[in-house]
Amino acid sequence: MYYACALWGNITRTGIGVATGSSLEKFQDNGKMFRSTEIGVKNSIDPIYWEEKGKKYLAWGSFHGIYISELSKDGLTLKKPEKKLKIAGTAFEGAMIHKRGKYYYLFCSVGSCCEGVKSTYRTVVGRSKKLFGPYLNKEGKRMLDNHYTTIIKANERWKGPGHNSEIITDANGGDWLLYHAYDADAPDKGRVMLLDRIIWSNDGWPSVNDGTPSTTPQNV
């Protein structure tokens, strides 16, 4: 389990840690993997794990670039920290990688996450045929240059929808995206978890509802 440790508002007192366990109920903290000042990436939070072809990778970052680096075989350290690769620019945080067909999709969030109903957070995406990019938006512009395609923005009910964390596939093969937002009807509850179906276009681009969070029950 990879986690972020951070002092709110301080982009250098941040870092990534790791814990291990033989079950989902009990973990042992292995402590720090790296700090922002050690890895040379400010605001090193929001880790995402990826594995393929026998290799393990970690992507991370928040508004100072999204980076990816290969992990050691046991997954407890970066194999070669000096070889981290930047795959998206300074507009993004909360990265999530998803593979579908021939494309890797880099889901991220842009805007302000944590200002209640005034939050400007929204969920965006780009895609690439290679894990290491370049990730492009619908117009073919690079996420490295802070371009993106928005798939979820606020509506009257839900504000600041973003920080997607997982795509779940149901028994019928439908994909669902987990993310969070503020409920304009109950903002004091803070950010709450939402779940919406992803619709994939014929040319392989994801969308959600009408581009905003759903406000009615959804059928599986």
The 8 nearest C-alpha neighbors of each residue, nearest first, counted from 0:
[[1, 18, 17, 19, 2, 26, 20, 16],
 [0, 2, 17, 16, 46, 18, 15, 3],
 [1, 3, 16, 15, 17, 46, 0, 4],
 [2, 4, 15, 44, 14, 45, 16, 5],
 [5, 3, 14, 13, 15, 2, 16, 44],
 [6, 4, 13, 12, 7, 3, 14, 44],
 [5, 7, 9, 12, 8, 13, 4, 10],
 [8, 6, 9, 5, 10, 12, 13, 4],
 [7, 9, 6, 10, 5, 12, 11, 42],
 [8, 10, 6, 7, 11, 12, 13, 5],
 [11, 9, 42, 41, 12, 13, 8, 43],
 [10, 12, 13, 35, 41, 9, 42, 36],
 [13, 11, 9, 6, 10, 5, 35, 14],
 [14, 12, 5, 11, 4, 35, 43, 42],
 [13, 15, 34, 43, 4, 35, 33, 3],
 [14, 16, 3, 32, 33, 2, 4, 31],
 [15, 17, 31, 32, 30, 2, 1, 3],
 [16, 18, 1, 0, 29, 30, 2, 28],
 [17, 19, 28, 29, 0, 27, 26, 1],
 [20, 18, 26, 27, 0, 28, 17, 29],
 [19, 21, 26, 22, 25, 27, 18, 23],
 [20, 22, 23, 19, 25, 26, 24, 27],
 [23, 21, 24, 20, 25, 26, 19, 27],
 [22, 24, 25, 20, 21, 26, 0, 19],
 [25, 23, 22, 26, 20, 21, 27, 19],
 [26, 24, 22, 20, 23, 27, 21, 19],
 [27, 25, 20, 19, 18, 28, 24, 23],
 [26, 28, 18, 19, 20, 29, 25, 17],
 [27, 29, 18, 30, 26, 17, 19, 16],
 [30, 28, 18, 17, 27, 31, 19, 16],
 [31, 29, 16, 28, 17, 32, 18, 15],
 [30, 32, 16, 33, 15, 17, 29, 14],
 [31, 33, 16, 15, 76, 17, 30, 75],
 [34, 32, 31, 14, 15, 37, 38, 35],
 [35, 33, 14, 37, 36, 13, 38, 15],
 [34, 36, 40, 41, 43, 38, 14, 37],
 [35, 37, 39, 34, 38, 11, 40, 41],
 [38, 36, 34, 35, 39, 33, 40, 14],
 [39, 37, 35, 40, 36, 34, 33, 80],
 [38, 40, 36, 37, 35, 41, 34, 43],
 [41, 39, 35, 38, 43, 42, 63, 36],
 [42, 40, 35, 10, 43, 11, 63, 39],
 [41, 43, 10, 61, 13, 44, 11, 35],
 [42, 44, 60, 14, 35, 41, 13, 40],
 [43, 45, 3, 60, 42, 46, 14, 59],
 [46, 44, 59, 93, 60, 3, 47, 94],
 [47, 45, 59, 58, 44, 1, 2, 57],
 [48, 46, 58, 57, 95, 59, 45, 49],
 [49, 47, 57, 56, 58, 46, 50, 55],
 [48, 50, 56, 55, 57, 47, 51, 96],
 [51, 49, 55, 54, 56, 48, 53, 52],
 [50, 52, 53, 54, 55, 49, 56, 130],
 [53, 51, 54, 50, 55, 49, 56, 130],
 [52, 54, 51, 55, 50, 72, 56, 49],
 [55, 53, 51, 52, 50, 56, 72, 69],
 [54, 56, 50, 70, 69, 49, 51, 74],
 [57, 55, 69, 49, 70, 68, 48, 50],
 [56, 58, 48, 67, 68, 47, 49, 69],
 [59, 57, 67, 47, 66, 46, 48, 68],
 [58, 60, 46, 45, 66, 65, 44, 47],
 [61, 59, 65, 43, 44, 64, 92, 45],
 [60, 62, 92, 63, 42, 91, 44, 64],
 [63, 61, 89, 91, 90, 92, 64, 60],
 [64, 62, 89, 61, 41, 60, 42, 88],
 [63, 65, 88, 89, 87, 62, 60, 66],
 [64, 66, 60, 87, 59, 86, 85, 88],
 [67, 65, 85, 84, 58, 59, 86, 60],
 [68, 66, 58, 84, 57, 83, 85, 59],
 [67, 69, 83, 57, 56, 84, 70, 58],
 [70, 68, 56, 78, 55, 77, 57, 71],
 [71, 69, 77, 78, 56, 55, 74, 76],
 [70, 72, 78, 74, 73, 76, 77, 75],
 [71, 73, 74, 70, 55, 54, 75, 78],
 [74, 72, 71, 75, 70, 76, 55, 77],
 [75, 73, 71, 70, 72, 76, 55, 77],
 [74, 76, 73, 71, 17, 32, 77, 70],
 [77, 75, 71, 70, 32, 74, 78, 73],
 [76, 78, 70, 80, 79, 71, 69, 68],
 [77, 79, 71, 70, 69, 76, 80, 68],
 [78, 80, 81, 82, 77, 69, 83, 68],
 [81, 79, 82, 77, 83, 78, 38, 68],
 [80, 82, 79, 83, 38, 68, 84, 78],
 [83, 81, 80, 79, 84, 68, 69, 78],
 [84, 82, 68, 67, 81, 80, 66, 85],
 [85, 83, 67, 66, 86, 82, 68, 131],
 [84, 86, 66, 65, 87, 64, 67, 83],
 [85, 87, 66, 65, 143, 132, 84, 131],
 [88, 86, 143, 142, 65, 64, 85, 145],
 [89, 87, 143, 64, 145, 90, 144, 142],
 [88, 90, 62, 63, 64, 91, 145, 87],
 [91, 89, 62, 145, 88, 109, 92, 64],
 [92, 90, 62, 109, 108, 89, 107, 61],
 [91, 93, 61, 108, 94, 62, 107, 60],
 [94, 92, 162, 107, 45, 108, 95, 61],
 [93, 95, 107, 92, 106, 105, 59, 96],
 [96, 94, 106, 105, 47, 107, 164, 97],
 [97, 95, 105, 104, 106, 103, 94, 98],
 [96, 98, 104, 103, 99, 95, 105, 166],
 [99, 97, 103, 102, 104, 100, 96, 101],
 [100, 98, 102, 101, 103, 97, 104, 203],
 [99, 101, 102, 98, 103, 203, 128, 97],
 [100, 102, 128, 99, 103, 98, 127, 129],
 [103, 101, 128, 127, 100, 99, 98, 104],
 [102, 104, 98, 127, 126, 97, 128, 130],
 [103, 105, 126, 97, 96, 125, 98, 106],
 [104, 106, 96, 125, 124, 95, 126, 107],
 [105, 107, 124, 95, 94, 123, 104, 96],
 [108, 106, 94, 93, 123, 92, 91, 122],
 [107, 109, 122, 92, 161, 91, 162, 121],
 [108, 110, 91, 120, 121, 90, 92, 122],
 [109, 111, 120, 119, 112, 121, 108, 118],
 [112, 110, 120, 119, 118, 113, 114, 109],
 [113, 111, 120, 118, 159, 114, 110, 119],
 [112, 114, 115, 118, 111, 159, 190, 120],
 [115, 113, 118, 117, 112, 116, 111, 119],
 [114, 116, 117, 118, 113, 181, 186, 189],
 [115, 117, 158, 118, 183, 181, 114, 186],
 [118, 116, 114, 115, 119, 158, 159, 113],
 [119, 117, 114, 159, 111, 116, 115, 112],
 [118, 120, 111, 110, 159, 117, 121, 112],
 [121, 119, 159, 110, 111, 112, 109, 118],
 [122, 120, 152, 161, 160, 108, 109, 151],
 [121, 123, 108, 161, 151, 150, 107, 149],
 [124, 122, 149, 148, 107, 150, 106, 108],
 [125, 123, 106, 148, 105, 147, 107, 149],
 [124, 126, 136, 135, 134, 105, 104, 147],
 [127, 125, 104, 134, 135, 103, 105, 102],
 [128, 126, 134, 103, 129, 132, 102, 133],
 [127, 129, 102, 103, 101, 130, 126, 132],
 [130, 128, 132, 127, 131, 103, 102, 133],
 [131, 129, 132, 103, 128, 127, 133, 102],
 [130, 132, 129, 86, 133, 84, 67, 127],
 [133, 131, 134, 129, 127, 130, 86, 128],
 [132, 134, 127, 135, 131, 141, 86, 129],
 [135, 133, 127, 126, 132, 125, 142, 141],
 [136, 134, 141, 125, 139, 140, 126, 142],
 [135, 137, 125, 147, 139, 148, 138, 140],
 [138, 136, 139, 148, 135, 125, 140, 147],
 [137, 139, 136, 140, 135, 148, 147, 141],
 [138, 140, 135, 136, 137, 141, 134, 146],
 [141, 139, 135, 136, 138, 146, 142, 137],
 [142, 140, 135, 143, 144, 146, 134, 136],
 [141, 143, 145, 146, 87, 144, 134, 135],
 [142, 144, 87, 88, 141, 145, 86, 146],
 [143, 145, 142, 141, 146, 88, 87, 140],
 [146, 144, 142, 88, 143, 90, 147, 89],
 [147, 145, 142, 141, 144, 140, 136, 148],
 [148, 146, 136, 124, 125, 142, 123, 149],
 [147, 149, 136, 123, 124, 137, 125, 150],
 [150, 148, 123, 151, 122, 147, 124, 121],
 [149, 151, 206, 210, 123, 122, 207, 148],
 [152, 150, 210, 211, 122, 121, 149, 207],
 [153, 151, 121, 211, 160, 210, 122, 154],
 [154, 152, 158, 157, 159, 211, 160, 155],
 [153, 155, 157, 156, 211, 158, 152, 212],
 [154, 156, 157, 153, 183, 158, 182, 184],
 [157, 155, 183, 154, 182, 158, 184, 214],
 [158, 156, 182, 154, 181, 153, 183, 180],
 [159, 157, 153, 181, 116, 180, 160, 118],
 [158, 160, 120, 118, 180, 119, 153, 121],
 [161, 159, 180, 121, 179, 120, 158, 152],
 [160, 162, 122, 121, 108, 163, 178, 179],
 [163, 161, 93, 108, 178, 164, 179, 107],
 [162, 164, 178, 161, 177, 165, 176, 93],
 [165, 163, 177, 178, 162, 95, 166, 93],
 [164, 166, 177, 176, 163, 167, 95, 178],
 [165, 167, 176, 175, 174, 177, 168, 164],
 [166, 168, 175, 174, 165, 169, 176, 177],
 [167, 169, 174, 173, 172, 175, 166, 170],
 [168, 170, 173, 172, 171, 167, 174, 175],
 [171, 169, 172, 168, 173, 219, 174, 167],
 [172, 170, 169, 173, 168, 219, 174, 167],
 [171, 173, 169, 170, 168, 174, 167, 175],
 [174, 172, 169, 168, 171, 175, 196, 170],
 [173, 175, 168, 197, 167, 196, 166, 169],
 [176, 174, 196, 167, 195, 166, 197, 168],
 [175, 177, 166, 195, 194, 165, 196, 178],
 [178, 176, 194, 165, 163, 193, 164, 166],
 [179, 177, 163, 193, 162, 161, 192, 164],
 [178, 180, 192, 191, 193, 160, 161, 190],
 [181, 179, 160, 190, 159, 158, 191, 157],
 [182, 180, 190, 158, 157, 186, 189, 115],
 [181, 183, 157, 185, 186, 184, 156, 158],
 [184, 182, 156, 186, 185, 157, 116, 181],
 [183, 185, 182, 186, 156, 157, 181, 187],
 [184, 186, 182, 183, 187, 188, 181, 189],
 [187, 185, 182, 188, 183, 189, 181, 184],
 [188, 186, 189, 185, 115, 182, 181, 190],
 [189, 187, 186, 185, 190, 191, 182, 181],
 [190, 188, 187, 186, 181, 191, 115, 182],
 [189, 191, 181, 180, 179, 188, 192, 182],
 [192, 190, 179, 180, 181, 189, 193, 188],
 [191, 193, 179, 178, 180, 190, 194, 177],
 [194, 192, 178, 179, 177, 191, 195, 180],
 [193, 195, 177, 176, 175, 178, 192, 196],
 [196, 194, 175, 176, 197, 207, 193, 213],
 [195, 197, 175, 174, 207, 176, 198, 194],
 [198, 196, 207, 174, 175, 206, 205, 199],
 [197, 199, 206, 205, 207, 196, 200, 174],
 [200, 198, 205, 204, 203, 197, 206, 201],
 [201, 199, 203, 204, 202, 205, 198, 206],
 [200, 202, 203, 199, 204, 205, 198, 206],
 [201, 203, 200, 204, 199, 205, 137, 102],
 [204, 202, 200, 201, 199, 205, 102, 99],
 [203, 205, 200, 199, 202, 206, 201, 137],
 [206, 204, 199, 198, 197, 200, 203, 207],
 [205, 207, 198, 150, 197, 199, 210, 208],
 [206, 208, 197, 210, 198, 209, 196, 150],
 [207, 209, 210, 211, 213, 212, 206, 196],
 [210, 208, 211, 207, 206, 212, 213, 151],
 [209, 211, 151, 207, 150, 208, 152, 206],
 [210, 212, 151, 152, 209, 153, 154, 208],
 [213, 211, 214, 208, 157, 151, 210, 195],
 [214, 212, 215, 208, 211, 195, 216, 217],
 [213, 215, 212, 216, 156, 157, 217, 211],
 [214, 216, 213, 217, 212, 218, 195, 208],
 [217, 215, 218, 214, 213, 195, 219, 194],
 [218, 216, 215, 219, 195, 213, 196, 214],
 [217, 219, 216, 196, 215, 195, 173, 175],
 [218, 217, 173, 169, 171, 196, 170, 175]]
